[in-house]
């Protein structure tokens, strides 16, 4: 059995990702007016599914890896695979009403806030190269 070692930068990166995902989840729950446990319940009720897809979309937009989104969902008892997260992001993007409402309301998370969080994340982990998008 091997021992897994993390450098301080990796631990710092994991902590900031979890904090950012928590903030996004709180804003999604407030915006869609659902309970946190309902968002991670295995159901196909439209408001819950739409909130979950919105959650995936914002997490991905904040630069969070899909595997981190998976781990977060699994922590709350909702096992989900990589393809399902990507499908949820695609589904949210494809619905023009979702994007129009998101833009009309100024977004749940202001673009300045999101950019500020991304800048902090990049400066804390200086060993990584900047993302090219």
Residue, then its C-alpha position, 0 to 999 in steps of 0.5 A: x500500500x503506497x503513501x500519497x504525498x501532496x505538496x503544499x501547493x496541491x493542498x492549497x489548490x484543493x482547499x481553494x477549489x472546495x471553497x469556491x465550489x461551496x460559494x457557487x453552491x450557496x449562490x445556486x441554492x439561493x437563486x433556484x430556491x432549493x435545499x442543498x441536499x435536494x440539489x444532490x438527490x438522484x431525481x429528475x424533477x426539472x427545477x432540481x436538474x436545472x439547478x444542478x446543470x447551472x451548478x456544473x456550468x458555473x463551476x466549469x466557468x470558474x475553472x474548476x476541473x470536472x473531477x473536482x465537481x464529481x468529488x464534491x457531488x459524491x461528498x453529498x451522496x450524489x455519485x456522478x460520472x464525468x460524462x454526466x457533468x459534461x452533458x449537464x454543462x452542454x445542456x445548460x449552454x444549449x438552452x438559450x433561456x438559461x443563458x438569457x436569464x443568466x445574462x439579464x440578471x447579471x449572473x449569479x456570480x458577477x464577472x468581476x468576482x469570478x475574475x478576481x477569484x481566478x486571479x487569486x487562484x492563479x497567484x496562489x499556485x505559481x508552479x502552474x502555467x497560466x491557462x490558455x483559452 
